[in-house]
């Protein structure tokens, strides 16, 4: 009986994956970015999506949403208040959305007219992890009211996510939420994952989240403001600002590396030149030390869409900006940066090379290339000269046959 159930499950998933691949091609051809939002019930997924739709639409983005629930259309009506087109999918007892449901409810929609399509999955952290909907990005949400161990209890969901969002951050203090423990638990399951700390109510973290979306979608505009007044402890990048940038002790190389990369990423957003997700993940490259588990895939994606020299120059400029700012400002910040680099220097990391050179490495690489090109040209010239000389001095001679008697 167990074998039969397993075979049936594999057959169902195979059919779903085949249709998901078709949907993914459709999304790609239409140029629409599709996100699959997954969480347990009560996380605040609908409130978070409502604010996301409203803010993106106010900036001129063309957005739409599909909403999955066992019954009722309450969430769809709530999201429609954003002004975006919304469709409800009732699963009638099924604990997840699948590719066939998505395909059916896309009928009549012109995907070419959309920039973003959000899929709000059924509230469940188990079943949806197995079903591909053709999305470009899966986003796992966790609220401060749920407990910090959710990623450890549901590792399949968080491991399959491309980004994680902590919601209701405005309630963190009264709930006794252990922020560091939650972040560590998420990263333990999915090292290097991008994490956003947000509040749909106050707007905390929303600017960072929205800018991330438009960068990943390839849009050129950047969200300037989300809320006029956002408490400083909830501002985007707050985890690498102020006290978080000083007095830090790094127990592991992984912790130091994540801290430095987060600071570089925040600096990129500050100067209006945000890193794409693959650019950020490339900073984790290491020949011998700790790195992301899927680094080979990251590097393959990077070389398809990015120029290495331009990238290294961009990162070098960011590092120089951080170092100059730290040296001219808070001495504790400069010391924390130095300590993180010192911990990282225990192993061989690409990020260290970028820091050592801060752009010099690019110029050295170009010099080395020119040097090798010169060596090759000289060698070729010498080889050609040798052939000519051999032909002139040691070429074949014609001997007359000896006279016959």
N, C-alpha and C positions, 0 to 999 in steps of 0.2 A: 504493500500500500504506500509506504514512504517513497519508494522509487517512482511509482506512478505519479505521485503528487509533484515530485521534483522535476520529472520530465514534462509534466503539464505546465509547471511554472516556467521552465526554460522556453517552452514553445510560446507562451504568452509574451514573455519578455522579448523574445526574438522578433515577434510580429510588431511589438511596440517600438523596438529600436529601429526597425526598417522604416516604419512610418515617421519616426522622429527624424531620421536622416533626410527624408523627403521634405519635412517641414523646415529643417535647418537650411536646406538649399533654397527653399522659398524665401525664408527670412533674409538670407544672404543676398539673393538676387534683388530683393526689394529694398535692401539697405536699412532694414529696421533692426534695432537692438532689442532682443527679447530677454527678459529676466524672469526667473522662477523664484518667487518668495515662499520660503517654507519655515514653519515654526509650529510650536504646540499651541493649543487654544489659549486665548487670553494674553498673548504676548504683546498685543497692540499692533499687530500686522496691518490691520485695516486703517487705523489712525495714521500710522507711518506712511502707508501707501497714499492715503488721501492727501497728506501734506506734500508728498513727493510729486504727485500729479498736479496739484495746484501750483506749486513753485515752478515746475518745469513748463507748464502751460503759460504761466505769466511771463516767462522768458522767451516765448515764441516757439517752444518745442511742440511737436505734434505727438500727442500721447493717447494711449488707449489701455484698457484693462479687461482681463477675463478673471472672474471671481469664482472659486470653487467652494461649495458648501454642501453638506448632506441635504439640507432643506432650507427653505426661505430665500428671499432675495434681499434681505435687510442690508447686507454689506454692499451689494451692487447699487442699491438706491443711495446709500451713504456716499459711495465713491463718485456717483454721478453728479453730486453737488459740486465737484471740482470743475465741471464743464467738459470733462473728457468723455468720449464714448465708452460705455461699460456694458459688458454682457455677463449674466449670471449662468454658472454651470452647476446644476444640482445633481449630485451623484447618487442620491437615494440609497444611502447606506454604504457606499464604497468609500474607503478611507483615503483615496488619493485621486488625483487627475492623471489621465494617460493621454498619449498622443492622439488617439482616435477622438477623444472628447474635444481636444483642442482643435483638431482639423474640422470637426463638424461645426463648432461654434465660430470659426473664422469665415464661414460662408457669407458672402456679401460684403465683406470688408476689403477695401483696397489697401494692401500692405504697403504699397508704394507711397501712400499718403501719410505714413507714420514714421516717426523717428524712434519712438520707444513703445514697446508693448510689454506691459507688466502682467504676469500671471500670478494671482494670489491663490496658492494651493490650499487644499483642505488642511485644517489645523491638526497636524499629526507629524511626529518626528520619526516615524518608522517606515510606513508604506511608501511615501513619496520619494524616499531615497533611491528606490529601485527603478523608478520610471523616468526615463528621458523624455522631455517634451520638446526637444529640438532647440532649447534655449541656449543663448550664448553664455549666460551667467546664472548660476544658482546662488541665492543669497539666503543664509540661515540666520534667523532672528532669535535672540534670547533676551528676555526682560529681566530687570533687576529683582522683580518679585518672584521669580521662578527658582532661584538657587543657582549657585556658581558651578554645580556639578553636572548640569544638563549635558554639556559636551562629552563628558565621560560616560554618562548613561546612554547616550545616543551617538556613538562615535561614527557610525556609517553616514549619518546625515551631515555632520560637521566636516567629516573627512572629504565628502563629495562636493562641498561648497567652495565657491570661488571667492566669496567675501562673507563676513559675519557682521551683523548689526546688533548692538546692545541697545535695547529700547527702554523708555521710561527712566532715563538717567537722572531726571529731576527728583525721583523717589529713592535714589540710591542711599542717601543718608538715613532717612527714617526707616528704611527696610534693613539697614545693617548690611548692605551689599559689600562684599569683599571684592573690590575691583581687580586687584592684582591677582587674586586666586582665579577669578573668572577668565582674565586674559591669559594666564598661564595654562589653564585647562583647555581653552580653545586652541592655543598654539601647540599644546602637546599632541592634540589630535590632528591638527592641520598646520604644521610649521610654515611660517612665512605668510599666512593668510592675512589679508587686509581687514582690519577691524575698525568699525565706526561706533562711537558712543553718542547716542542721539536721544532727543526728546521731541516728539511730535507736538507736545503742548507748548514748550518754551522756544523751540527752534534750535536748541543746542545740537551741535554737530551736523545740522542739515546742510550747511553750506559746503562742508567738506565732502559729504556724501553726494551732493548734486554735482559738484565739480568733478568728482571721480567718475560719475556716470557720463558726463559730456565728453570727458577725455577718452574714456573707453569706447564711446560711440564715434569718436573721430570728429566731434564738433569743435568749432573754433572759439565759440563764445564761452565765457566763464561766468558763473554766478557771482555777482558782486555782494549782495546782501540777502539774508533770509529773514532775520529779525533785527529790529533796531537795537534792542538791548538783550544781550545774552550773558548770563553770569560767566565771569572769566574762567571759572573752573570747568565750564562746559564748552568753551570755545574750541573750534576745530584746531587740533594740534596742541591742545592744552597739556596732553600727557608728555610733551617734550618742551614745555615752556616753564618758566618760573621755577618753583621748587623742584619740579620733576627733572629739570636739567641740572640741578645742583645736588651735591651730597649723595649721589648715587654710588652704590657699591655693586660691582659686577662679579657675581660668583662664577659664572660660566662664560665661555666664548660666545655661545649662542645668544645669551642675554646682551652682551656688549654689542654684538653685531646687529641685533634687531634694534637696539637703541640708536646706534649711529645711522642706520638706514632710515629709521623713522625721522630722525632729525634732518637728513638730507632731503627726504620726501617732503617734509613740511616746508623747508626752505624753497624747494622748487615751486610749491604752490604759492608761497609768499611773494616770490618775484614774478609770478604770472607765467611760469614755464613748467607746469605740472608734468610729472613723469607718468607715462602709461604704466599699466600693471606689469607688462613684460619688462619694461625698463627698470622698474623698481625691483622685480624679482632677479634681474641679472646681477644686481649688487650682491646677491648671496653666493655667487660663484666662488668655488674654492677647489683647488686641485687635490688637497690633502685633508682639509678640515671639514667641519660641519657645514652642510648646505641643504637646500630643499630636496625632498625625495624625488621630485619630478624635474630636476634641473636640466636633464637632457632635452625634455620637451620645451622647456622655457628657452633654452639656447636656440633650438631649431626655429621656434616662433620668432625670436629676436632677429636672427639673421635673414629671415624672409622679409621683414618689414623695416629694419633699421640699419643705419650705417654705423659701424663700430667707431670710426674716427670721430664722427660728429657726436656720438653718444659720450665718448670719453672726454671730449672737450666740454660738453654740456655739464657732465658730472664734476669735472675738475673745476669749472667756474663756480658751481654750487659749493663745493668744499672750500674753495678760497674765500667765498663770501661768508661762510659760517665761521671759519677760522679768524678772519679779520674782525667780524662782529664780536666774537667771543673775547678776543684779545683786547679790543677797544672798550668792551663793556664789562660785564660781570666776570670777575676773575674766577669765581667758583664754577661758572659755566665752562670756561677754558680748561680748568683743571679736570672737570668731569669728562670733557671730550678727550683730554689727554689720557686719562685713566682707562677709558673705554678702548682707545686705540692700543694702549699698552697690553690690555688683556687679549685683544684680538691678535696681537703680534706673536702670540704663542704658536700660531699656526699660519699656514700659507693661504692667504685669501686675496682674491682679485680686488676687493675693496681697499685693502692695504696698499696695493700698488697704485691705485688711483689717488689715495691720500698722500703717498710719498711724493708723487709727481705733481698732483693737482693740475694736470694738463701737460706737464713736462714729458710724461710717458708717450704721449701721442707724437710729440716732436722727435723724441728719441727713436720711436718706431719708424717714423718717416726717414730719419737720418740713416738708420740701419738699412732700410729698403734701398735708399739711394746708393749706399755703400756697396751693397750686394749687387745692385744693378751695374755699378762701375766695374766691380770685379768680373762679372759675367762678360761685360763688353770687352774688357782688356783681354780676358782669356780667349774670347772669340777672335779678337784681332791677332793675338799671338798664334793661335791655331791656323788662321788663314795665312799668316806670314810663313809659318813652318811649311805649309803645303807648297807655297810658291817657291821657297828656297830649295825644298826637296826636289821639286820639278826642275829647277834651274841647274842645280849643282849635282844632284844625284839621280837624275832621271835615267831612264832606260837608254842603253846604247845599242846601235846596230853594228854588228860585226860582219865583215865580209867572209864568206866561206873560204876555207883554205883552198889554194890552187890544186887542181887535180893534175896528176901526171899523165 
